[in-house]
């Protein structure tokens, strides 16, 4: 606990000194891209505590583009964009998956191609966050060291279809981190390790010039009620680590006065500027 509090004090001191506006007048921008929707047809799987039985939820599945004077970072890659060619979507177990607009088409609206994404990072390695990873073999892959090991373990390789979506990242230029990673070295885009959902699950903290601090939660929480109830999905790799990460996260949010974007919460996604508008 003492170690965590010392880290928190240092992080908050650094945050106070951060400016998201640069000398040339450029700013860090956050674009929320629509990378699919997921009709979660059985929410009971999201609670080992026995909540949400018989409930459903329509979830967003966004990708986030962060533009910075030193490069472009894509945070999570959503559902595979080929689903856009399937008007009725795809049933995958308890999930009904749909993609309305391809990720590459959205990038094109900003005159970008996958080759213009210098950095790729993920909250974690589940299929709905890695669906388009293979489109970015030239990006520097920034990943928690435990998550990378989890991605390339034998069990993951055995699922050939899922593994093929991101196999190219194994040979990509890679930056691994253990706890936090400051992507551009100025405190404006910081990846923070909060394990439990998966071994190396992470969240992203942005410091924006106008909006201020913003957290993108990955799958620390899947919807607003999960945050309110502190429910842990049945499929999390480490329930106790999840609860500890929730505690750490809420302390950081309170200390920073940050806006929280639960990535799968449709209301949070809809509350962001509609692409190609951005938050800065």
Protein Blocks (a to p, Z undefined) as FASTA:
>chain_A
ZZmmmmmmmmmmmmmmpcfbdfkopacddddddebdcddfblklmocnopaihiacdddd
dddddddfkbccdehjbjafklmmmmnlpaehjbccddfbdfklmmmmnopafklpmbdc
dfblcfklmmmmmmmmmbccdddfklmmmmmgmklmmmmmlmmmmmmmmmgccdddfkbc
cfkonopaccdddehjbmkbccdddddfklopaddekjmbfbfklmmnopacfkbfblml
mmmmmmmmmmmmmmnopacddfklmklmmmpccdfbdcZZ
